[in-house]
Amino acid sequence: MDDVTLVVDRLDEKVYVIRSCDGDVPELAEYEVIQRLAAHQML
């Protein structure tokens, strides 16, 4: 997981695009940035 670079762009309210720069699709729930976004949406 450490060798994968994720790029997260906000497109609109509650709409994000997540790109993986190495071509593989990682388990997104394991990434801190995804956890923070999900927690923020739950508030």
Backbone torsions as a table, in degrees:
resi	resn	phi	psi	omega
1	MET	NA	-31.1	-177.6
2	ASP	-68.4	-24.2	-177.1
3	ASP	-90.0	3.3	179.6
4	VAL	-100.5	131.7	177.1
5	THR	-103.9	123.3	176.0
6	LEU	-104.9	140.9	173.9
7	VAL	-118.4	122.8	-178.9
8	VAL	-114.1	121.4	178.5
9	ASP	-118.4	134.1	176.6
10	ARG	-88.6	124.4	179.8
11	LEU	-95.5	-36.4	-176.8
12	ASP	-163.8	-179.0	178.1
13	GLU	-62.6	122.4	180.0
14	LYS	65.7	17.6	178.6
15	VAL	-125.6	116.9	-178.4
16	TYR	-128.2	149.8	171.0
17	VAL	-114.9	134.4	-177.4
18	ILE	-120.0	123.0	-179.2
19	ARG	-116.4	138.5	174.7
20	SER	-102.7	123.0	-173.3
21	CYS	-81.8	-5.6	-179.5
22	ASP	-107.1	2.3	176.4
23	GLY	93.4	-18.5	178.4
24	ASP	-90.4	152.4	176.4
25	VAL	-99.6	108.2	-178.1
26	PRO	-80.5	169.3	172.9
27	GLU	-75.4	98.7	-170.1
28	LEU	-62.5	-32.4	-177.8
29	ALA	-63.0	-16.8	-179.3
30	GLU	-82.9	-10.6	-175.6
31	TYR	-91.1	137.3	-177.7
32	GLU	-58.3	-42.2	-178.0
33	VAL	-62.3	-37.1	178.3
34	ILE	-69.5	-40.8	177.9
35	GLN	-63.0	-40.7	178.6
36	ARG	-65.2	-44.1	178.9
37	LEU	-61.9	-43.1	-180.0
38	ALA	-64.9	-42.2	179.4
39	ALA	-64.9	-39.7	180.0
40	HIS	-64.1	-39.1	179.9
41	GLN	-68.4	-24.8	-179.6
42	MET	-78.7	-15.7	-179.6
43	LEU	-72.3	NA	NA
